[in-house]
Amino acid sequence: MDDNIEEDFNDVMRTTQGRKVLTWVLDRTGIDKCAFNGQSNHTIFNEGRKSVGFDVVTMLKNADKDLYLKMIEEKLHE
C-alpha cells in the first residue's frame, strides 16, 4: 500500500466535499447497522461491507482524529 495513504486521506478530509463523500461511502458499508437479516449469504455479504467500513474508519482516525470527529459532527447536523 502507498506509504502516503494517511496523507492522502488527510487531503480528502480537509474539504467539506471530501468529508461528504467519505460519509456517503461509510453509510453504504452499513457500519451502523446490524448485518444479520435471516439469510446467511446476505449476512456474510453485509459483514464484508462492514469490514471495509471499519478499515476506512481506522484509516480516518489514524490520519487525523480531529477531522474524523468533524466529519461525524457534520453528519449529525445534516
C-alpha positions, 0 to 999 in steps of 0.5 A: 500500500502507498506509504502516503495513504494517511496523507492522502486521506488527510487531503480528502478530509480537509474539504467539506466535499471530501468529508461528504463523500467519505460519509456517503461511502461509510453509510453504504458499508452499513457500519451502523447497522446490524448485518444479520437479516435471516439469510446467511449469504446476505449476512456474510455479504453485509459483514464484508461491507462492514469490514471495509467500513471499519478499515476506512474508519481506522484509516480516518482516525489514524490520519487525523482524529480531529477531522474524523470527529468533524466529519461525524459532527457534520453528519449529525447536523445534516 
